Amino acid sequence: MSATDSTHTEEAIEAVADLERDAHSAISGHQHWIERVTSRIGRPLTFYIVVLFVVAWVSANLLVLHARGTTFDPPPFSWLQGIVSLSGLLVAILILTTANRVSQIDTQRDKLDLQINLLNERRVGKVLRMLDELRRDSPELPTHHDPEVQQLAEPTDTQAVTRAIEERTPQHPES
């Protein structure tokens, strides 16, 4: 790897690191807490704890029902249903909140990717134009007109590409 490649690589790495640092520093304390909770909930142990809790609740209620004839949450276990429903709602909100922030970071990364891709396209186009000029200027190389090289050397009209994609993509009704 040449020194120039190393410099460009370092600049790219630093740009990505800056993006990550900026995204991390922009997170509120509430968001940090939500992401920690979501991370802990999203483990297999949580599944086992929930199943154990439900089995223990039902078993305890059925045992007390048979022993005393009455229980604090008789079948169909409406209190248990309420607890499970509320827990499910809270977990869904936590997951959506975390997913929303991740989506925002992904959007920033996509924009960075687009910028890098557009820059690379300009570089490749410049290299193609230089090679074409070299071929025309060098007496030992056969000169001929190559329309594909000329076409590839031209910058892409991103707005035209966007319009063409929109025209060829099925439109989804607005919600």
PASEBA-1860 file (N, C-alpha, C; in nm, 3 decimals):
! residues 175
1> MSATDSTH> 0.085/-0.116/0.000/0.000/0.000/0.000/0.090/0.123/0.000 ~ 0.062/0.215/-0.091/0.143/0.336/-0.100/0.106/0.433/0.011 ~ 0.189/0.536/0.025/0.163/0.637/0.128/0.032/0.710/0.100 ~ 0.002/0.732/-0.028/-0.122/0.800/-0.065/-0.242/0.713/-0.029 ~ -0.234/0.583/-0.061/-0.343/0.491/-0.024/-0.361/0.489/0.126 ~ -0.250/0.486/0.199/-0.255/0.484/0.344/-0.322/0.611/0.396 ~ -0.288/0.726/0.338/-0.348/0.853/0.380/-0.497/0.852/0.353 ~ -0.538/0.808/0.233/-0.680/0.803/0.200/-0.754/0.704/0.290
9> TEEAIEAV> -0.691/0.591/0.318/-0.752/0.493/0.406/-0.769/0.551/0.546 ~ -0.665/0.617/0.596/-0.672/0.679/0.728/-0.782/0.785/0.733 ~ -0.793/0.864/0.626/-0.897/0.968/0.621/-1.036/0.904/0.622 ~ -1.054/0.795/0.547/-1.183/0.726/0.545/-1.215/0.668/0.682 ~ -1.116/0.605/0.745/-1.135/0.548/0.878/-1.172/0.657/0.977 ~ -1.103/0.768/0.969/-1.130/0.879/1.061/-1.269/0.938/1.037 ~ -1.312/0.946/0.911/-1.446/0.997/0.880/-1.554/0.907/0.941 ~ -1.535/0.775/0.929/-1.632/0.681/0.986/-1.628/0.689/1.139
17> ADLERDAH> -1.508/0.699/1.196/-1.495/0.711/1.341/-1.561/0.840/1.391 ~ -1.542/0.949/1.316/-1.607/1.076/1.353/-1.759/1.062/1.352 ~ -1.809/0.995/1.250/-1.953/0.973/1.240/-2.004/0.894/1.361 ~ -1.932/0.790/1.397/-1.971/0.708/1.513/-1.963/0.789/1.643 ~ -1.854/0.866/1.659/-1.839/0.948/1.780/-1.950/1.053/1.789 ~ -1.980/1.118/1.677/-2.086/1.219/1.676/-2.221/1.157/1.711 ~ -2.248/1.041/1.653/-2.375/0.973/1.682/-2.383/0.933/1.829 ~ -2.272/0.885/1.883/-2.270/0.842/2.023/-2.283/0.961/2.118
25> SAISGHQH> -2.216/1.071/2.086/-2.221/1.187/2.176/-2.357/1.257/2.170 ~ -2.433/1.237/2.063/-2.564/1.301/2.050/-2.674/1.226/2.125 ~ -2.641/1.112/2.183/-2.741/1.031/2.253/-2.767/1.090/2.391 ~ -2.893/1.106/2.425/-2.930/1.157/2.557/-2.911/1.047/2.661 ~ -2.913/1.087/2.786/-2.903/0.990/2.895/-3.019/0.892/2.893 ~ -3.138/0.943/2.858/-3.255/0.855/2.848/-3.234/0.749/2.740 ~ -3.181/0.793/2.626/-3.159/0.700/2.515/-3.055/0.595/2.554 ~ -2.948/0.635/2.624/-2.848/0.538/2.672/-2.915/0.433/2.762
33> WIERVTSR> -2.998/0.480/2.854/-3.065/0.390/2.945/-3.154/0.294/2.869 ~ -3.233/0.346/2.775/-3.323/0.262/2.696/-3.245/0.158/2.618 ~ -3.132/0.196/2.560/-3.052/0.100/2.483/-2.989/-0.006/2.572 ~ -2.949/0.032/2.693/-2.895/-0.068/2.786/-3.005/-0.169/2.825 ~ -3.123/-0.117/2.855/-3.235/-0.205/2.893/-3.271/-0.295/2.775 ~ -3.282/-0.237/2.656/-3.316/-0.316/2.537/-3.212/-0.425/2.514 ~ -3.086/-0.391/2.532/-2.979/-0.489/2.513/-2.992/-0.604/2.612 ~ -3.026/-0.572/2.736/-3.039/-0.676/2.838/-3.164/-0.761/2.815
41> IGRPLTFY> -3.272/-0.697/2.771/-3.396/-0.771/2.746/-3.379/-0.865/2.627 ~ -3.297/-0.826/2.532/-3.282/-0.905/2.410/-3.187/-1.022/2.422 ~ -3.187/-1.086/2.535/-3.100/-1.202/2.557/-3.186/-1.325/2.584 ~ -3.132/-1.444/2.557/-3.210/-1.567/2.581/-3.252/-1.582/2.727 ~ -3.173/-1.533/2.820/-3.207/-1.546/2.961/-3.342/-1.481/2.991 ~ -3.372/-1.369/2.925/-3.500/-1.301/2.947/-3.616/-1.392/2.908 ~ -3.602/-1.462/2.799/-3.706/-1.556/2.756/-3.731/-1.660/2.865 ~ -3.625/-1.718/2.918/-3.639/-1.821/3.020/-3.701/-1.764/3.148
49> IVVLFVVA> -3.664/-1.642/3.184/-3.720/-1.578/3.303/-3.871/-1.556/3.285 ~ -3.912/-1.509/3.169/-4.054/-1.485/3.142/-4.131/-1.616/3.148 ~ -4.080/-1.719/3.082/-4.149/-1.849/3.084/-4.157/-1.902/3.227 ~ -4.048/-1.891/3.300/-4.047/-1.938/3.439/-4.148/-1.859/3.523 ~ -4.156/-1.728/3.503/-4.251/-1.644/3.576/-4.395/-1.687/3.547 ~ -4.427/-1.707/3.420/-4.564/-1.745/3.382/-4.597/-1.883/3.439 ~ -4.507/-1.978/3.427/-4.531/-2.113/3.480/-4.547/-2.106/3.632 ~ -4.464/-2.029/3.700/-4.474/-2.017/3.846/-4.606/-1.951/3.885
57> WVSANLLV> -4.647/-1.846/3.814/-4.773/-1.776/3.843/-4.891/-1.872/3.829 ~ -4.896/-1.941/3.716/-5.008/-2.034/3.691/-5.005/-2.147/3.793 ~ -4.888/-2.204/3.816/-4.876/-2.316/3.912/-4.917/-2.272/4.052 ~ -4.867/-2.157/4.096/-4.901/-2.109/4.230/-5.052/-2.087/4.243 ~ -5.111/-2.025/4.140/-5.255/-2.001/4.144/-5.334/-2.131/4.146 ~ -5.295/-2.227/4.066/-5.367/-2.354/4.062/-5.350/-2.432/4.192 ~ -5.231/-2.429/4.249/-5.208/-2.498/4.378/-5.290/-2.434/4.489 ~ -5.290/-2.301/4.495/-5.367/-2.231/4.597/-5.517/-2.255/4.575
65> LHARGTTF> -5.560/-2.258/4.449/-5.701/-2.282/4.416/-5.744/-2.420/4.466 ~ -5.660/-2.520/4.444/-5.695/-2.657/4.489/-5.687/-2.669/4.641 ~ -5.593/-2.600/4.702/-5.576/-2.611/4.847/-5.683/-2.533/4.923 ~ -5.716/-2.410/4.878/-5.807/-2.323/4.952/-5.942/-2.304/4.883 ~ -5.948/-2.336/4.757/-6.073/-2.317/4.684/-6.086/-2.178/4.624 ~ -5.993/-2.090/4.654/-5.993/-1.955/4.598/-5.848/-1.911/4.578 ~ -5.828/-1.813/4.490/-5.693/-1.768/4.460/-5.694/-1.619/4.427 ~ -5.579/-1.559/4.426/-5.571/-1.415/4.397/-5.588/-1.384/4.249
73> DPPPFSWL> -5.566/-1.481/4.160/-5.584/-1.460/4.016/-5.635/-1.590/3.954 ~ -5.766/-1.614/3.966/-5.820/-1.740/3.915/-5.814/-1.746/3.763 ~ -5.816/-1.869/3.708/-5.819/-1.882/3.562/-5.935/-1.801/3.506 ~ -5.918/-1.734/3.400/-5.813/-1.734/3.298/-5.696/-1.640/3.327 ~ -5.668/-1.613/3.453/-5.549/-1.538/3.495/-5.545/-1.397/3.435 ~ -5.647/-1.319/3.465/-5.657/-1.184/3.408/-5.544/-1.093/3.456 ~ -5.499/-1.108/3.581/-5.387/-1.027/3.629/-5.259/-1.063/3.551 ~ -5.236/-1.189/3.530/-5.119/-1.233/3.453/-5.126/-1.180/3.310
81> QGIVSLSG> -5.245/-1.185/3.251/-5.261/-1.132/3.116/-5.229/-0.982/3.112 ~ -5.275/-0.910/3.213/-5.246/-0.767/3.220/-5.097/-0.739/3.234 ~ -5.031/-0.816/3.320/-4.886/-0.798/3.340/-4.810/-0.828/3.212 ~ -4.846/-0.939/3.146/-4.778/-0.977/3.022/-4.805/-0.874/2.913 ~ -4.928/-0.826/2.903/-4.961/-0.725/2.801/-4.884/-0.595/2.825 ~ -4.882/-0.549/2.949/-4.808/-0.426/2.980/-4.660/-0.445/2.953 ~ -4.605/-0.558/2.991/-4.463/-0.586/2.965/-4.435/-0.587/2.816 ~ -4.523/-0.651/2.739/-4.506/-0.655/2.594/-4.510/-0.516/2.533
89> LLVAILIL> -4.601/-0.431/2.580/-4.611/-0.294/2.531/-4.482/-0.217/2.561 ~ -4.433/-0.229/2.684/-4.310/-0.158/2.722/-4.190/-0.206/2.642 ~ -4.179/-0.336/2.623/-4.068/-0.391/2.543/-4.077/-0.342/2.399 ~ -4.198/-0.340/2.343/-4.215/-0.292/2.206/-4.172/-0.146/2.194 ~ -4.207/-0.064/2.291/-4.167/0.077/2.288/-4.015/0.089/2.298 ~ -3.954/0.011/2.387/-3.807/0.013/2.399/-3.741/-0.025/2.267 ~ -3.790/-0.130/2.205/-3.731/-0.177/2.079/-3.750/-0.073/1.970 ~ -3.868/-0.015/1.960/-3.893/0.087/1.858/-3.805/0.211/1.879
97> TTANRVSQ> -3.788/0.250/2.004/-3.703/0.366/2.033/-3.559/0.339/1.992 ~ -3.509/0.222/2.024/-3.372/0.185/1.986/-3.360/0.173/1.834 ~ -3.457/0.109/1.771/-3.454/0.092/1.625/-3.459/0.226/1.553 ~ -3.532/0.321/1.608/-3.541/0.454/1.548/-3.404/0.521/1.546 ~ -3.331/0.513/1.657/-3.199/0.575/1.662/-3.102/0.503/1.568 ~ -3.108/0.372/1.566/-3.022/0.295/1.476/-3.052/0.332/1.331 ~ -3.178/0.352/1.300/-3.218/0.392/1.165/-3.160/0.529/1.129 ~ -3.158/0.620/1.224/-3.100/0.752/1.199/-2.951/0.741/1.170
105> IDTQRDKL> -2.881/0.657/1.246/-2.737/0.637/1.222/-2.716/0.571/1.086 ~ -2.800/0.472/1.052/-2.788/0.406/0.922/-2.810/0.505/0.808 ~ -2.902/0.598/0.825/-2.926/0.701/0.723/-2.802/0.787/0.705 ~ -2.736/0.824/0.815/-2.613/0.902/0.805/-2.504/0.823/0.734 ~ -2.494/0.694/0.765/-2.394/0.610/0.699/-2.424/0.598/0.550 ~ -2.552/0.584/0.517/-2.590/0.576/0.375/-2.552/0.703/0.301 ~ -2.570/0.818/0.364/-2.532/0.945/0.302/-2.380/0.951/0.281 ~ -2.305/0.904/0.381/-2.159/0.900/0.367/-2.119/0.805/0.255
113> DLQINLLN> -2.183/0.689/0.248/-2.156/0.595/0.138/-2.183/0.658/0.003 ~ -2.294/0.730/-0.007/-2.328/0.796/-0.133/-2.223/0.899/-0.171 ~ -2.178/0.977/-0.073/-2.074/1.077/-0.102/-1.946/1.010/-0.149 ~ -1.908/0.902/-0.083/-1.787/0.830/-0.122/-1.803/0.770/-0.261 ~ -1.919/0.712/-0.289/-1.944/0.653/-0.420/-1.940/0.758/-0.531 ~ -1.999/0.874/-0.505/-1.997/0.981/-0.606/-1.854/1.031/-0.628 ~ -1.778/1.042/-0.521/-1.638/1.083/-0.534/-1.559/0.979/-0.612 ~ -1.581/0.852/-0.582/-1.513/0.745/-0.656/-1.552/0.745/-0.803
121> ERRVGKVL> -1.678/0.774/-0.833/-1.720/0.781/-0.972/-1.645/0.893/-1.045 ~ -1.630/1.007/-0.980/-1.556/1.118/-1.041/-1.410/1.078/-1.065 ~ -1.352/1.009/-0.969/-1.212/0.966/-0.983/-1.197/0.868/-1.099 ~ -1.286/0.771/-1.106/-1.278/0.672/-1.214/-1.297/0.740/-1.349 ~ -1.391/0.832/-1.356/-1.413/0.906/-1.481/-1.288/0.983/-1.521 ~ -1.222/1.044/-1.424/-1.098/1.117/-1.452/-0.990/1.022/-1.502 ~ -0.977/0.907/-1.441/-0.877/0.808/-1.483/-0.907/0.762/-1.626 ~ -1.033/0.736/-1.656/-1.069/0.694/-1.792/-1.036/0.803/-1.895
129> RMLDELRR> -1.065/0.928/-1.861/-1.033/1.038/-1.954/-0.881/1.049/-1.974 ~ -0.807/1.033/-1.864/-0.660/1.041/-1.875/-0.605/0.927/-1.961 ~ -0.658/0.805/-1.940/-0.612/0.691/-2.020/-0.648/0.710/-2.168 ~ -0.767/0.765/-2.194/-0.807/0.790/-2.331/-0.715/0.894/-2.396 ~ -0.680/1.000/-2.321/-0.588/1.101/-2.373/-0.449/1.040/-2.399 ~ -0.405/0.956/-2.306/-0.276/0.890/-2.322/-0.276/0.802/-2.447 ~ -0.384/0.732/-2.469/-0.394/0.646/-2.587/-0.390/0.731/-2.714 ~ -0.457/0.844/-2.714/-0.458/0.930/-2.833/-0.323/0.998/-2.855
137> DSPELPTH> -0.253/1.031/-2.747/-0.127/1.105/-2.757/-0.005/1.016/-2.779 ~ -0.017/0.889/-2.752/0.097/0.799/-2.763/0.103/0.739/-2.904 ~ 0.215/0.760/-2.977/0.225/0.710/-3.114/0.231/0.557/-3.122 ~ 0.278/0.490/-3.018/0.289/0.344/-3.027/0.157/0.273/-3.003 ~ 0.058/0.341/-2.947/-0.072/0.279/-2.924/-0.166/0.310/-3.039 ~ -0.242/0.209/-3.079/-0.338/0.235/-3.187/-0.447/0.330/-3.134 ~ -0.477/0.427/-3.213/-0.582/0.520/-3.172/-0.711/0.481/-3.240 ~ -0.811/0.474/-3.162/-0.943/0.448/-3.217/-1.046/0.511/-3.123
145> HDPEVQQL> -1.157/0.535/-3.178/-1.265/0.597/-3.103/-1.340/0.489/-3.026 ~ -1.351/0.503/-2.894/-1.423/0.406/-2.812/-1.538/0.477/-2.742 ~ -1.658/0.464/-2.796/-1.772/0.535/-2.736/-1.803/0.491/-2.593 ~ -1.774/0.366/-2.560/-1.801/0.319/-2.425/-1.713/0.391/-2.324 ~ -1.585/0.411/-2.358/-1.495/0.484/-2.269/-1.544/0.627/-2.251 ~ -1.584/0.689/-2.361/-1.634/0.826/-2.350/-1.760/0.832/-2.264 ~ -1.847/0.735/-2.281/-1.969/0.732/-2.203/-1.938/0.709/-2.054 ~ -1.847/0.617/-2.025/-1.811/0.589/-1.886/-1.736/0.704/-1.821
153> AEPTDTQA> -1.665/0.783/-1.901/-1.589/0.895/-1.847/-1.678/1.012/-1.807 ~ -1.800/1.015/-1.860/-1.893/1.123/-1.827/-1.952/1.100/-1.688 ~ -1.968/1.207/-1.610/-2.028/1.190/-1.476/-2.175/1.148/-1.487 ~ -2.218/1.069/-1.394/-2.356/1.022/-1.391/-2.447/1.134/-1.343 ~ -2.557/1.153/-1.412/-2.658/1.249/-1.370/-2.744/1.181/-1.265 ~ -2.713/1.205/-1.139/-2.781/1.135/-1.030/-2.930/1.167/-1.025 ~ -2.967/1.288/-1.062/-3.109/1.324/-1.062/-3.183/1.245/-1.170 ~ -3.121/1.228/-1.286/-3.184/1.150/-1.393/-3.198/1.004/-1.350
161> VTRAIEER> -3.097/0.951/-1.283/-3.103/0.813/-1.235/-3.216/0.799/-1.133 ~ -3.226/0.895/-1.042/-3.332/0.892/-0.940/-3.470/0.895/-1.006 ~ -3.487/0.984/-1.104/-3.616/0.991/-1.175/-3.647/0.859/-1.245 ~ -3.547/0.800/-1.311/-3.569/0.673/-1.383/-3.607/0.561/-1.287 ~ -3.544/0.557/-1.171/-3.578/0.454/-1.071/-3.721/0.474/-1.023 ~ -3.758/0.600/-0.996/-3.894/0.628/-0.950/-3.997/0.591/-1.055 ~ -3.966/0.615/-1.182/-4.059/0.581/-1.290/-4.077/0.431/-1.305 ~ -3.973/0.355/-1.278/-3.978/0.210/-1.299/-4.013/0.131/-1.174
169> TPQHPES> -4.026/0.199/-1.061/-4.057/0.134/-0.935/-4.204/0.153/-0.903 ~ -4.271/0.047/-0.862/-4.413/0.062/-0.827/-4.428/0.162/-0.714 ~ -4.527/0.247/-0.730/-4.554/0.350/-0.629/-4.637/0.287/-0.516 ~ -4.597/0.316/-0.393/-4.671/0.270/-0.277/-4.765/0.381/-0.233 ~ -4.889/0.348/-0.203/-4.983/0.452/-0.158/-4.934/0.515/-0.029 ~ -4.958/0.645/-0.016/-4.918/0.716/0.105/-5.005/0.668/0.220 ~ -4.943/0.651/0.335/-5.019/0.605/0.451/-5.084/0.723/0.520
END
